[in-house]
Amino acid sequence: MHSPPPLFSKEEFARRGDEIYERTILPRLKAEDEGKFVAIDIETEAYEIDTDELAASDRVLATHPNAQTWLRRVGSR
């Protein structure tokens, strides 16, 4: 599968991903999500959570084929 070219610098990519995680996703997480992976499209803010990082990423890409995906593990920095 072809990945789209990055639209942002590494720093901006990380800043956007972390900001979406903190603002939108973190308040919705449950205790059982600890240790799971969150795949976030930093443009649409669509996200998926799974114990498998590839599965979470694949689900985001299935609905947003050009997603700029940021991964974050729940409970980790």
Summary of the structure (lengths in Angstrom):
residues: 77
radius of gyration: 11.8
end to end distance: 28.7
largest distance: 35.0
contacts: 202
relative contact order: 0.23
helix: 43%
strand: 18%
